[in-house]
Amino acid sequence: MDINLIKKLIKIVEQSEVTEFSVQEGELKIKISKNAHQTSVQFQPASTEVTRYAVATQPITEVKKAAVPEHAISNHHEIRSPIVGTFYRAPSPDADFYVQVGDSVSQGTVLCIVEAMKLMNEIESDCTGKIVKILVENGTPVEYNQPLFLVDKN
């Protein structure tokens, strides 16, 4: 199992209300559990004993204060990813992009696709306005709740 995937799973569990999560890939089983200030991760190969790691975490309020992106300070509306997946600006590689910087959009306008587990999820605008900035490169992975677009509301 890829270490980046494990880090993403830990981050998702830390930021959600889920208190325990486990997944098995082949003979490797991973169990992630948390309490208020610590996340515990267990790796368990099928034929050996459990290896346990503890990952200390900051309280969520401190993390939010320290990690405010520059564009979040502006008066623009952020459209965020509702899921973890791969960001695509067009419905297919040879098609035109859904939207460009400067395009006017209304509520319900399809802005992009986020692919998750071979499912193509259309992400729609939740407001009316003008696309000011596209914050993600085409074909790159996105996290849950990651800002994708900045919209200047009308």
Secondary structure in CASP SS format (residue, H / E / C, confidence):
PFRMAT SS
TARGET T0000
AUTHOR 0000-0000-0000
METHOD secondary structure of the structure
MODEL  1
M C 1.00
D C 1.00
I H 1.00
N H 1.00
L H 1.00
I H 1.00
K H 1.00
K H 1.00
L H 1.00
I H 1.00
K H 1.00
I H 1.00
V H 1.00
E H 1.00
Q H 1.00
S C 1.00
E C 1.00
V C 1.00
T C 1.00
E E 1.00
F E 1.00
S E 1.00
V E 1.00
Q E 1.00
E E 1.00
G C 1.00
E C 1.00
L E 1.00
K E 1.00
I E 1.00
K E 1.00
I E 1.00
S E 1.00
K E 1.00
N C 1.00
A C 1.00
H C 1.00
Q E 1.00
T E 1.00
S E 1.00
V E 1.00
Q E 1.00
F E 1.00
Q E 1.00
P E 1.00
A C 1.00
S C 1.00
T C 1.00
E C 1.00
V C 1.00
T E 1.00
R E 1.00
Y E 1.00
A E 1.00
V E 1.00
A E 1.00
T C 1.00
Q C 1.00
P C 1.00
I H 1.00
T H 1.00
E H 1.00
V H 1.00
K H 1.00
K H 1.00
A H 1.00
A C 1.00
V C 1.00
P C 1.00
E H 1.00
H H 1.00
A H 1.00
I H 1.00
S C 1.00
N C 1.00
H C 1.00
H E 1.00
E E 1.00
I E 1.00
R E 1.00
S C 1.00
P C 1.00
I C 1.00
V C 1.00
G E 1.00
T E 1.00
F E 1.00
Y E 1.00
R C 1.00
A C 1.00
P C 1.00
S C 1.00
P C 1.00
D C 1.00
A C 1.00
D C 1.00
F C 1.00
Y C 1.00
V C 1.00
Q C 1.00
V C 1.00
G C 1.00
D C 1.00
S E 1.00
V E 1.00
S C 1.00
Q C 1.00
G C 1.00
T C 1.00
V E 1.00
L E 1.00
C E 1.00
I E 1.00
V E 1.00
E E 1.00
A E 1.00
M C 1.00
K C 1.00
L E 1.00
M E 1.00
N E 1.00
E E 1.00
I E 1.00
E E 1.00
S C 1.00
D C 1.00
C C 1.00
T C 1.00
G E 1.00
K E 1.00
I E 1.00
V E 1.00
K E 1.00
I E 1.00
L C 1.00
V C 1.00
E C 1.00
N C 1.00
G C 1.00
T C 1.00
P E 1.00
V E 1.00
E C 1.00
Y C 1.00
N C 1.00
Q C 1.00
P E 1.00
L E 1.00
F E 1.00
L E 1.00
V E 1.00
D E 1.00
K E 1.00
N C 1.00
END
